[in-house]
Amino acid sequence: MECKECGVELMISDRGKLLFENDDRADMPTRAYYIFKFKCRNPACVNYDKEVHEEKVYIDD
């Protein structure tokens, strides 16, 4: 994914801890995921070093 301001590809700035959904339900499969945060890496951009996107990334897909 790219920065909406400058078009440079974003970099991962943080990968949170491993999280689970549906872990407390017997009728649904448990899925593990991380929340990745992304920031702009272009020093000339107004979004430089700011987190501009967050995405849930499943590890079992």
N, C-alpha and C positions, 0 to 999 in steps of 0.2 A: 504494500500500500504506500501511497505517496502523500507528502505534505500538501494540503490544499492551498497553501500560500505560495510555495516555491517549486513544487513538483519533485523535490528530491525524495528518494525512498526513505521512509521512517526506519528508525532502529529500535530494537527492544530495549527499554530502559529498566524494566522490572518484571520479574516473573514471581507472582505471589506464591503462597503456600499451596500445596495440593488440597483441593476441595472435592467434595462428593455431593451428588444430588441423588435423591430417591434412596438414600441409605437407610432411611427409617420406614420404608414401605416394602412390604413383601410382594405386592402385585406389580411392581415396576422394577426394571433392572437398575442396578447401581451404576452410575457413570462418574468417572474421575475427570477432573479438569483443572486447568490453571487459568488465572486471569493475567494476561500479558498486557503491559502498558508500553506504549510507543511514544517516542519523541523525535523531533526534527533534529537532524545532525548537520544542517547547513548553517555555518556561523553568520551568514549574511541575511538570514531569514528572521522575521519578527517572532516566529515560533521556536527559534533555536533554544534547545535545552528545556523546552516545555513539553509536558505530556499532552499530546493532542488526540490520542486514540486509545481505547481500551477494548480488548477482545477476549472472549471466553474461548479457550482452546481445549477441546476434549482429547484425552490421550488414548482412548480406546477405540477411536474411529479409524 
